Amino acid sequence: VCPWHAPGLKIWHDAATWPSGIVPQPDGTSEITLPPNTHVLVLGCSLPPPSAGFFKKIIIPSSSSLVFADEPIHLRVSDIEVMQGGALVIGSEECRTSADISISFVGSKSDTSIKKQLLSHQGSSVDIHGRRFFPTWS
């Protein structure tokens, strides 16, 4: 089963996914923590266009995961932190994504709280499996 077809995924842009009932917006100040024990699916239509702004930080707690669909997606964020037991999933070894997915780390140099990083704590998982390219020469 491809990660984006796993049962029990909650959709990012569905207000019911979020305890507050409000879908996070990329306003440059939002620090988002995924709900506990929740596997959240980001679809191509989940995020506004890159010109709309960026998320300050996305935290993936233990027992939660952020899964990207096999669709064109552009996430603009300053920091992503994957806590012990959490997971960031873009494809799998058995089911690679073929879509153009990009994560741009953005932010002002003057804001010292912005690290522009993907921080993966010990015991967390970051799986990124895209198209396999083969040499075009012989």
VMD Tcl script that builds the backbone (N, CA, C; Angstrom):
set m [mol new atoms 414]
animate dup $m
set s [atomselect $m all]
$s set {name element resname resid chain x y z} {
  {N N VAL 1 A 0.851 -1.184 0.000}
  {CA C VAL 1 A 0.000 0.000 0.000}
  {C C VAL 1 A 0.893 1.243 0.000}
  {N N CYS 2 A 0.609 2.143 -0.892}
  {CA C CYS 2 A 1.341 3.415 -0.924}
  {C C CYS 2 A 1.003 4.203 0.340}
  {N N PRO 3 A 1.957 4.951 0.876}
  {CA C PRO 3 A 1.707 5.692 2.121}
  {C C PRO 3 A 0.483 6.588 2.053}
  {N N TRP 4 A 0.232 7.189 0.901}
  {CA C TRP 4 A -0.890 8.119 0.778}
  {C C TRP 4 A -2.234 7.398 0.643}
  {N N HIS 5 A -2.212 6.061 0.561}
  {CA C HIS 5 A -3.447 5.266 0.531}
  {C C HIS 5 A -3.666 4.503 1.834}
  {N N ALA 6 A -2.815 4.726 2.824}
  {CA C ALA 6 A -2.929 4.001 4.093}
  {C C ALA 6 A -4.267 4.340 4.766}
  {N N PRO 7 A -4.865 3.367 5.419}
  {CA C PRO 7 A -6.132 3.642 6.104}
  {C C PRO 7 A -5.920 4.567 7.309}
  {N N GLY 8 A -6.933 5.344 7.604}
  {CA C GLY 8 A -6.902 6.181 8.794}
  {C C GLY 8 A -6.248 7.542 8.634}
  {N N LEU 9 A -5.865 7.894 7.418}
  {CA C LEU 9 A -5.256 9.210 7.206}
  {C C LEU 9 A -6.292 10.321 7.351}
  {N N LYS 10 A -5.904 11.407 7.974}
  {CA C LYS 10 A -6.746 12.607 8.087}
  {C C LYS 10 A -6.227 13.636 7.097}
  {N N ILE 11 A -7.103 14.347 6.459}
  {CA C ILE 11 A -6.733 15.311 5.416}
  {C C ILE 11 A -6.341 16.652 6.050}
  {N N TRP 12 A -5.209 17.193 5.629}
  {CA C TRP 12 A -4.702 18.466 6.166}
  {C C TRP 12 A -5.758 19.564 6.096}
  {N N HIS 13 A -6.400 19.717 4.937}
  {CA C HIS 13 A -7.312 20.845 4.750}
  {C C HIS 13 A -8.739 20.588 5.262}
  {N N ASP 14 A -8.937 19.514 6.031}
  {CA C ASP 14 A -10.228 19.242 6.663}
  {C C ASP 14 A -10.180 19.790 8.093}
  {N N ALA 15 A -11.058 20.701 8.409}
  {CA C ALA 15 A -11.069 21.321 9.744}
  {C C ALA 15 A -11.217 20.279 10.855}
  {N N ALA 16 A -11.855 19.148 10.562}
  {CA C ALA 16 A -12.043 18.104 11.570}
  {C C ALA 16 A -10.722 17.450 11.983}
  {N N THR 17 A -9.687 17.622 11.188}
  {CA C THR 17 A -8.366 17.071 11.513}
  {C C THR 17 A -7.744 17.787 12.705}
  {N N TRP 18 A -8.080 19.053 12.873}
  {CA C TRP 18 A -7.421 19.910 13.851}
  {C C TRP 18 A -8.273 20.091 15.101}
  {N N PRO 19 A -7.684 19.926 16.292}
  {CA C PRO 19 A -8.451 20.068 17.539}
  {C C PRO 19 A -9.192 21.406 17.658}
  {N N SER 20 A -8.606 22.456 17.096}
  {CA C SER 20 A -9.245 23.774 17.154}
  {C C SER 20 A -10.389 23.902 16.156}
  {N N GLY 21 A -10.448 22.981 15.192}
  {CA C GLY 21 A -11.454 23.065 14.138}
  {C C GLY 21 A -11.100 24.069 13.060}
  {N N ILE 22 A -9.869 24.598 13.122}
  {CA C ILE 22 A -9.413 25.601 12.155}
  {C C ILE 22 A -8.198 25.055 11.406}
  {N N VAL 23 A -8.256 25.074 10.086}
  {CA C VAL 23 A -7.143 24.611 9.256}
  {C C VAL 23 A -6.007 25.637 9.347}
  {N N PRO 24 A -4.781 25.200 9.662}
  {CA C PRO 24 A -3.655 26.138 9.763}
  {C C PRO 24 A -3.398 26.863 8.440}
  {N N GLN 25 A -3.073 28.134 8.556}
  {CA C GLN 25 A -2.788 28.963 7.384}
  {C C GLN 25 A -1.339 29.446 7.434}
  {N N PRO 26 A -0.714 29.589 6.284}
  {CA C PRO 26 A 0.702 29.991 6.238}
  {C C PRO 26 A 0.874 31.496 6.404}
  {N N ASP 27 A 0.797 31.974 7.627}
  {CA C ASP 27 A 0.883 33.413 7.872}
  {C C ASP 27 A 2.272 33.869 8.325}
  {N N GLY 28 A 3.234 32.954 8.342}
  {CA C GLY 28 A 4.601 33.303 8.731}
  {C C GLY 28 A 4.824 33.293 10.230}
  {N N THR 29 A 3.756 33.131 11.017}
  {CA C THR 29 A 3.906 33.085 12.472}
  {C C THR 29 A 3.348 31.791 13.060}
  {N N SER 30 A 2.672 31.000 12.247}
  {CA C SER 30 A 2.012 29.790 12.736}
  {C C SER 30 A 3.017 28.698 13.083}
  {N N GLU 31 A 2.975 28.241 14.331}
  {CA C GLU 31 A 3.710 27.054 14.756}
  {C C GLU 31 A 2.665 25.962 14.929}
  {N N ILE 32 A 2.731 24.969 14.077}
  {CA C ILE 32 A 1.705 23.943 14.011}
  {C C ILE 32 A 2.235 22.655 14.599}
  {N N THR 33 A 1.488 22.076 15.501}
  {CA C THR 33 A 1.797 20.739 16.003}
  {C C THR 33 A 0.683 19.824 15.527}
  {N N LEU 34 A 1.059 18.767 14.812}
  {CA C LEU 34 A 0.044 17.814 14.371}
  {C C LEU 34 A -0.644 17.227 15.596}
  {N N PRO 35 A -1.920 16.892 15.470}
  {CA C PRO 35 A -2.619 16.287 16.603}
  {C C PRO 35 A -1.949 14.968 17.006}
  {N N PRO 36 A -1.967 14.626 18.295}
  {CA C PRO 36 A -1.365 13.376 18.744}
  {C C PRO 36 A -2.045 12.167 18.107}
  {N N ASN 37 A -1.248 11.131 17.853}
  {CA C ASN 37 A -1.755 9.861 17.308}
  {C C ASN 37 A -2.551 10.059 16.025}
  {N N THR 38 A -2.121 11.002 15.202}
  {CA C THR 38 A -2.843 11.317 13.970}
  {C C THR 38 A -1.882 11.274 12.790}
  {N N HIS 39 A -2.354 10.699 11.704}
  {CA C HIS 39 A -1.566 10.615 10.479}
  {C C HIS 39 A -2.236 11.551 9.475}
  {N N VAL 40 A -1.543 12.633 9.144}
  {CA C VAL 40 A -2.126 13.715 8.356}
  {C C VAL 40 A -1.604 13.643 6.920}
  {N N LEU 41 A -2.530 13.676 5.969}
  {CA C LEU 41 A -2.206 13.605 4.545}
  {C C LEU 41 A -2.268 14.995 3.927}
  {N N VAL 42 A -1.174 15.395 3.286}
  {CA C VAL 42 A -1.128 16.656 2.544}
  {C C VAL 42 A -1.388 16.338 1.073}
  {N N LEU 43 A -2.440 16.920 0.525}
  {CA C LEU 43 A -2.778 16.772 -0.888}
  {C C LEU 43 A -2.314 18.017 -1.642}
  {N N GLY 44 A -2.325 17.945 -2.945}
  {CA C GLY 44 A -1.958 19.100 -3.760}
  {C C GLY 44 A -2.831 20.309 -3.495}
  {N N CYS 45 A -4.098 20.066 -3.135}
  {CA C CYS 45 A -5.028 21.163 -2.878}
  {C C CYS 45 A -5.053 21.579 -1.402}
  {N N SER 46 A -4.259 20.936 -0.554}
  {CA C SER 46 A -4.278 21.225 0.881}
  {C C SER 46 A -3.658 22.563 1.235}
  {N N LEU 47 A -2.661 22.972 0.469}
  {CA C LEU 47 A -1.920 24.184 0.788}
  {C C LEU 47 A -2.221 25.280 -0.211}
  {N N PRO 48 A -2.285 26.523 0.242}
  {CA C PRO 48 A -2.488 27.627 -0.696}
  {C C PRO 48 A -1.238 27.804 -1.559}
  {N N PRO 49 A -1.320 28.606 -2.610}
  {CA C PRO 49 A -0.147 28.809 -3.458}
  {C C PRO 49 A 1.016 29.403 -2.649}
  {N N PRO 50 A 2.265 29.137 -3.072}
  {CA C PRO 50 A 3.433 29.629 -2.342}
  {C C PRO 50 A 3.404 31.130 -2.066}
  {N N SER 51 A 2.775 31.899 -2.933}
  {CA C SER 51 A 2.725 33.347 -2.739}
  {C C SER 51 A 1.901 33.739 -1.512}
  {N N ALA 52 A 1.117 32.793 -0.967}
  {CA C ALA 52 A 0.249 33.096 0.177}
  {C C ALA 52 A 1.020 33.226 1.486}
  {N N GLY 53 A 2.255 32.736 1.520}
  {CA C GLY 53 A 3.041 32.835 2.746}
  {C C GLY 53 A 3.686 31.517 3.109}
  {N N PHE 54 A 4.080 31.391 4.385}
  {CA C PHE 54 A 4.758 30.187 4.837}
  {C C PHE 54 A 4.376 29.888 6.279}
  {N N PHE 55 A 4.619 28.650 6.675}
  {CA C PHE 55 A 4.416 28.236 8.052}
  {C C PHE 55 A 5.725 28.441 8.801}
  {N N LYS 56 A 5.646 28.934 10.018}
  {CA C LYS 56 A 6.876 29.145 10.783}
  {C C LYS 56 A 7.484 27.804 11.198}
  {N N LYS 57 A 6.672 26.919 11.725}
  {CA C LYS 57 A 7.204 25.634 12.184}
  {C C LYS 57 A 6.101 24.589 12.151}
  {N N ILE 58 A 6.473 23.375 11.730}
  {CA C ILE 58 A 5.579 22.232 11.793}
  {C C ILE 58 A 6.250 21.198 12.687}
  {N N ILE 59 A 5.537 20.784 13.730}
  {CA C ILE 59 A 6.056 19.785 14.655}
  {C C ILE 59 A 5.244 18.510 14.474}
  {N N ILE 60 A 5.961 17.417 14.253}
  {CA C ILE 60 A 5.323 16.108 14.112}
  {C C ILE 60 A 5.623 15.344 15.402}
  {N N PRO 61 A 4.628 15.222 16.291}
  {CA C PRO 61 A 4.881 14.591 17.588}
  {C C PRO 61 A 4.981 13.065 17.490}
  {N N SER 62 A 5.391 12.475 18.585}
  {CA C SER 62 A 5.449 11.024 18.692}
  {C C SER 62 A 4.103 10.427 18.320}
  {N N SER 63 A 4.127 9.334 17.594}
  {CA C SER 63 A 2.953 8.574 17.162}
  {C C SER 63 A 2.099 9.297 16.118}
  {N N SER 64 A 2.596 10.393 15.572}
  {CA C SER 64 A 1.904 11.091 14.476}
  {C C SER 64 A 2.792 11.074 13.241}
  {N N SER 65 A 2.186 11.319 12.090}
  {CA C SER 65 A 2.989 11.394 10.863}
  {C C SER 65 A 2.383 12.415 9.908}
  {N N LEU 66 A 3.255 12.985 9.086}
  {CA C LEU 66 A 2.859 13.884 8.016}
  {C C LEU 66 A 3.199 13.169 6.723}
  {N N VAL 67 A 2.166 12.843 5.943}
  {CA C VAL 67 A 2.304 12.045 4.733}
  {C C VAL 67 A 1.933 12.911 3.539}
  {N N PHE 68 A 2.776 12.897 2.502}
  {CA C PHE 68 A 2.503 13.660 1.285}
  {C C PHE 68 A 1.903 12.748 0.235}
  {N N ALA 69 A 0.862 13.221 -0.427}
  {CA C ALA 69 A 0.246 12.487 -1.532}
  {C C ALA 69 A 1.172 12.545 -2.749}
  {N N ASP 70 A 0.917 11.678 -3.693}
  {CA C ASP 70 A 1.691 11.666 -4.941}
  {C C ASP 70 A 1.061 12.673 -5.904}
  {N N GLU 71 A 1.154 13.940 -5.528}
  {CA C GLU 71 A 0.601 15.055 -6.306}
  {C C GLU 71 A 1.581 16.220 -6.210}
  {N N PRO 72 A 1.556 17.131 -7.165}
  {CA C PRO 72 A 2.427 18.310 -7.052}
  {C C PRO 72 A 2.090 19.098 -5.778}
  {N N ILE 73 A 3.086 19.287 -4.923}
  {CA C ILE 73 A 2.912 19.979 -3.644}
  {C C ILE 73 A 4.115 20.868 -3.417}
  {N N HIS 74 A 3.868 22.092 -2.972}
  {CA C HIS 74 A 4.964 22.998 -2.593}
  {C C HIS 74 A 4.667 23.512 -1.188}
  {N N LEU 75 A 5.467 23.053 -0.235}
  {CA C LEU 75 A 5.327 23.477 1.155}
  {C C LEU 75 A 6.415 24.496 1.463}
  {N N ARG 76 A 5.993 25.655 1.967}
  {CA C ARG 76 A 6.938 26.690 2.400}
  {C C ARG 76 A 6.875 26.757 3.920}
  {N N VAL 77 A 8.018 26.541 4.558}
  {CA C VAL 77 A 8.073 26.451 6.017}
  {C C VAL 77 A 9.463 26.889 6.470}
  {N N SER 78 A 9.558 27.362 7.703}
  {CA C SER 78 A 10.872 27.715 8.242}
  {C C SER 78 A 11.538 26.505 8.879}
  {N N ASP 79 A 10.784 25.760 9.658}
  {CA C ASP 79 A 11.344 24.607 10.366}
  {C C ASP 79 A 10.344 23.465 10.371}
  {N N ILE 80 A 10.872 22.249 10.253}
  {CA C ILE 80 A 10.081 21.041 10.483}
  {C C ILE 80 A 10.826 20.249 11.545}
  {N N GLU 81 A 10.108 19.854 12.583}
  {CA C GLU 81 A 10.718 19.071 13.651}
  {C C GLU 81 A 9.941 17.767 13.809}
  {N N VAL 82 A 10.657 16.654 13.643}
  {CA C VAL 82 A 10.055 15.332 13.770}
  {C C VAL 82 A 10.516 14.760 15.115}
  {N N MET 83 A 9.587 14.643 16.038}
  {CA C MET 83 A 9.905 14.177 17.380}
  {C C MET 83 A 10.091 12.660 17.394}
  {N N GLN 84 A 10.712 12.153 18.459}
  {CA C GLN 84 A 10.921 10.714 18.610}
  {C C GLN 84 A 9.594 9.992 18.442}
  {N N GLY 85 A 9.556 9.014 17.541}
  {CA C GLY 85 A 8.335 8.261 17.282}
  {C C GLY 85 A 7.435 8.876 16.225}
  {N N GLY 86 A 7.773 10.081 15.748}
  {CA C GLY 86 A 7.016 10.732 14.684}
  {C C GLY 86 A 7.601 10.388 13.321}
  {N N ALA 87 A 6.877 10.735 12.251}
  {CA C ALA 87 A 7.355 10.393 10.906}
  {C C ALA 87 A 6.950 11.450 9.876}
  {N N LEU 88 A 7.877 11.725 8.973}
  {CA C LEU 88 A 7.628 12.514 7.772}
  {C C LEU 88 A 7.765 11.540 6.615}
  {N N VAL 89 A 6.712 11.409 5.797}
  {CA C VAL 89 A 6.684 10.369 4.769}
  {C C VAL 89 A 6.353 10.974 3.410}
  {N N ILE 90 A 7.278 10.797 2.480}
  {CA C ILE 90 A 7.059 11.185 1.084}
  {C C ILE 90 A 7.440 9.957 0.260}
  {N N GLY 91 A 6.469 9.135 -0.072}
  {CA C GLY 91 A 6.720 7.896 -0.799}
  {C C GLY 91 A 7.304 6.827 0.113}
  {N N SER 92 A 7.578 5.667 -0.481}
  {CA C SER 92 A 8.205 4.558 0.237}
  {C C SER 92 A 9.093 3.812 -0.748}
  {N N GLU 93 A 9.894 2.920 -0.249}
  {CA C GLU 93 A 10.780 2.143 -1.123}
  {C C GLU 93 A 9.959 1.355 -2.144}
  {N N GLU 94 A 8.812 0.828 -1.719}
  {CA C GLU 94 A 7.959 0.021 -2.599}
  {C C GLU 94 A 7.040 0.865 -3.467}
  {N N CYS 95 A 6.783 2.097 -3.048}
  {CA C CYS 95 A 5.821 2.940 -3.748}
  {C C CYS 95 A 6.350 4.377 -3.770}
  {N N ARG 96 A 7.195 4.633 -4.729}
  {CA C ARG 96 A 7.850 5.947 -4.824}
  {C C ARG 96 A 6.889 6.992 -5.372}
  {N N THR 97 A 7.056 8.215 -4.920}
  {CA C THR 97 A 6.253 9.299 -5.469}
  {C C THR 97 A 6.847 9.714 -6.817}
  {N N SER 98 A 5.987 10.056 -7.746}
  {CA C SER 98 A 6.470 10.510 -9.056}
  {C C SER 98 A 6.146 11.983 -9.287}
  {N N ALA 99 A 5.405 12.568 -8.362}
  {CA C ALA 99 A 5.005 13.978 -8.503}
  {C C ALA 99 A 6.139 14.907 -8.090}
  {N N ASP 100 A 6.033 16.153 -8.526}
  {CA C ASP 100 A 6.990 17.185 -8.119}
  {C C ASP 100 A 6.570 17.706 -6.751}
  {N N ILE 101 A 7.310 17.316 -5.738}
  {CA C ILE 101 A 7.056 17.756 -4.369}
  {C C ILE 101 A 8.270 18.538 -3.907}
  {N N SER 102 A 8.023 19.730 -3.373}
  {CA C SER 102 A 9.149 20.521 -2.869}
  {C C SER 102 A 8.817 21.088 -1.504}
  {N N ILE 103 A 9.849 21.167 -0.682}
  {CA C ILE 103 A 9.761 21.810 0.616}
  {C C ILE 103 A 10.809 22.911 0.606}
  {N N SER 104 A 10.354 24.150 0.685}
  {CA C SER 104 A 11.266 25.296 0.709}
  {C C SER 104 A 11.367 25.803 2.137}
  {N N PHE 105 A 12.589 25.893 2.642}
  {CA C PHE 105 A 12.812 26.423 3.983}
  {C C PHE 105 A 13.089 27.911 3.846}
  {N N VAL 106 A 12.215 28.721 4.418}
  {CA C VAL 106 A 12.244 30.167 4.211}
  {C C VAL 106 A 12.223 30.905 5.546}
  {N N GLY 107 A 12.497 32.186 5.483}
  {CA C GLY 107 A 12.412 33.026 6.670}
  {C C GLY 107 A 13.426 34.143 6.615}
  {N N SER 108 A 13.243 35.104 7.473}
  {CA C SER 108 A 14.093 36.280 7.536}
  {C C SER 108 A 15.387 35.975 8.290}
  {N N LYS 109 A 16.496 36.472 7.789}
  {CA C LYS 109 A 17.774 36.302 8.476}
  {C C LYS 109 A 17.776 36.994 9.826}
  {N N SER 110 A 16.985 38.042 9.956}
  {CA C SER 110 A 16.971 38.803 11.209}
  {C C SER 110 A 16.166 38.110 12.313}
  {N N ASP 111 A 15.350 37.110 11.971}
  {CA C ASP 111 A 14.562 36.388 12.962}
  {C C ASP 111 A 15.388 35.201 13.463}
  {N N THR 112 A 15.966 35.331 14.634}
  {CA C THR 112 A 16.856 34.298 15.161}
  {C C THR 112 A 16.112 33.043 15.620}
  {N N SER 113 A 14.779 33.096 15.709}
  {CA C SER 113 A 14.020 31.909 16.094}
  {C C SER 113 A 13.819 30.968 14.909}
  {N N ILE 114 A 14.161 31.420 13.711}
  {CA C ILE 114 A 14.003 30.611 12.504}
  {C C ILE 114 A 15.328 29.927 12.187}
  {N N LYS 115 A 15.271 28.610 12.062}
  {CA C LYS 115 A 16.486 27.831 11.820}
  {C C LYS 115 A 16.621 27.359 10.374}
  {N N LYS 116 A 15.521 27.329 9.618}
  {CA C LYS 116 A 15.507 26.798 8.249}
  {C C LYS 116 A 16.082 25.381 8.245}
  {N N GLN 117 A 15.393 24.504 8.938}
  {CA C GLN 117 A 15.922 23.150 9.098}
  {C C GLN 117 A 14.828 22.096 9.135}
  {N N LEU 118 A 15.237 20.887 8.817}
  {CA C LEU 118 A 14.443 19.693 9.054}
  {C C LEU 118 A 15.175 18.958 10.164}
  {N N LEU 119 A 14.611 18.973 11.358}
  {CA C LEU 119 A 15.237 18.369 12.527}
  {C C LEU 119 A 14.541 17.051 12.822}
  {N N SER 120 A 15.304 15.973 12.761}
  {CA C SER 120 A 14.777 14.635 12.999}
  {C C SER 120 A 15.419 14.097 14.278}
  {N N HIS 121 A 14.625 13.972 15.337}
  {CA C HIS 121 A 15.145 13.487 16.614}
  {C C HIS 121 A 15.410 11.984 16.548}
  {N N GLN 122 A 16.279 11.513 17.436}
  {CA C GLN 122 A 16.566 10.093 17.519}
  {C C GLN 122 A 15.256 9.327 17.709}
  {N N GLY 123 A 15.085 8.269 16.934}
  {CA C GLY 123 A 13.872 7.465 17.030}
  {C C GLY 123 A 12.735 7.964 16.161}
  {N N SER 124 A 12.969 9.036 15.403}
  {CA C SER 124 A 11.950 9.510 14.460}
  {C C SER 124 A 12.256 8.918 13.086}
  {N N SER 125 A 11.394 9.210 12.130}
  {CA C SER 125 A 11.562 8.651 10.792}
  {C C SER 125 A 11.309 9.729 9.744}
  {N N VAL 126 A 12.235 9.846 8.804}
  {CA C VAL 126 A 12.056 10.714 7.644}
  {C C VAL 126 A 12.287 9.840 6.418}
  {N N ASP 127 A 11.214 9.554 5.694}
  {CA C ASP 127 A 11.290 8.706 4.502}
  {C C ASP 127 A 10.925 9.532 3.290}
  {N N ILE 128 A 11.890 9.673 2.382}
  {CA C ILE 128 A 11.662 10.424 1.140}
  {C C ILE 128 A 12.113 9.534 -0.005}
  {N N HIS 129 A 11.144 9.122 -0.812}
  {CA C HIS 129 A 11.426 8.227 -1.934}
  {C C HIS 129 A 10.729 8.772 -3.172}
  {N N GLY 130 A 11.511 9.338 -4.078}
  {CA C GLY 130 A 10.972 9.885 -5.312}
  {C C GLY 130 A 11.303 9.008 -6.502}
  {N N ARG 131 A 11.098 9.583 -7.669}
  {CA C ARG 131 A 11.395 8.860 -8.908}
  {C C ARG 131 A 12.818 8.348 -8.891}
  {N N ARG 132 A 12.986 7.152 -9.395}
  {CA C ARG 132 A 14.321 6.584 -9.539}
  {C C ARG 132 A 14.830 6.972 -10.927}
  {N N PHE 133 A 15.977 7.612 -10.952}
  {CA C PHE 133 A 16.562 8.010 -12.223}
  {C C PHE 133 A 17.694 7.064 -12.582}
  {N N PHE 134 A 17.794 6.755 -13.846}
  {CA C PHE 134 A 18.847 5.890 -14.326}
  {C C PHE 134 A 19.703 6.688 -15.294}
  {N N PRO 135 A 20.982 6.354 -15.411}
  {CA C PRO 135 A 21.839 7.088 -16.353}
  {C C PRO 135 A 21.268 7.021 -17.777}
  {N N THR 136 A 21.366 8.132 -18.476}
  {CA C THR 136 A 20.859 8.171 -19.852}
  {C C THR 136 A 21.996 8.006 -20.860}
  {N N TRP 137 A 23.148 7.657 -20.367}
  {CA C TRP 137 A 24.294 7.429 -21.238}
  {C C TRP 137 A 24.759 5.989 -21.082}
  {N N SER 138 A 25.616 5.571 -21.999}
  {CA C SER 138 A 26.171 4.212 -21.872}
  {C C SER 138 A 27.651 4.224 -22.098}
}
mol reanalyze $m
mol bondsrecalc $m
mol representation Tube
mol addrep $m
